[in-house]
Amino acid sequence: MDFGQILNNTLSQILSPTTFGFALAAIGLSIHFGFAGLLNMGVAGFMAVGAYGFA
């Protein structure tokens, strides 16, 4: 029995949704503030509500 493979697979299943959520938030903020050049702090509020719901 290979415990290293079992633990590695379990760890990746636990971290994958969190990593995906952070990456999605970072891409959204990058597009909004970086490429569009908008300064709208309401987006941070929506991101905070989404993070609270995600947790």
C-alpha positions in Angstrom: 0.0 0.0 0.0 1.5 3.3 -1.1 0.5 5.9 1.6 2.4 8.7 -0.2 0.2 8.3 -3.3 -3.0 8.2 -1.2 -2.1 11.3 0.8 -0.9 13.1 -2.3 -4.2 12.5 -4.1 -6.2 13.5 -1.0 -4.3 16.7 -0.6 -4.8 17.7 -4.2 -8.5 17.0 -4.0 -8.7 19.3 -0.9 -6.6 22.1 -2.3 -8.0 22.1 -5.9 -11.3 24.0 -5.3 -9.6 26.6 -3.1 -6.9 27.2 -5.6 -9.4 27.4 -8.4 -11.5 30.0 -6.4 -8.5 32.2 -5.7 -7.3 32.0 -9.3 -10.8 32.9 -10.5 -10.9 35.9 -8.2 -7.4 37.0 -9.2 -8.2 36.8 -12.9 -11.5 38.8 -12.4 -9.8 41.5 -10.4 -6.9 41.6 -13.0 -9.3 42.2 -15.8 -11.4 44.7 -13.9 -8.6 46.9 -12.4 -5.8 46.1 -14.8 -7.1 45.9 -18.3 -10.2 48.0 -18.0 -8.7 50.6 -15.7 -11.8 51.0 -13.6 -11.7 51.9 -9.9 -14.8 50.4 -8.5 -14.6 49.2 -4.9 -18.0 47.5 -5.2 -16.3 44.5 -6.8 -14.2 44.0 -3.6 -17.5 43.8 -1.7 -18.9 41.2 -4.1 -15.7 39.2 -3.8 -15.9 39.4 0.0 -19.4 38.0 -0.1 -18.3 35.3 -2.5 -15.4 34.4 -0.3 -17.7 34.2 2.8 -20.1 31.9 0.9 -17.2 29.8 -0.4 -15.9 29.2 3.1 
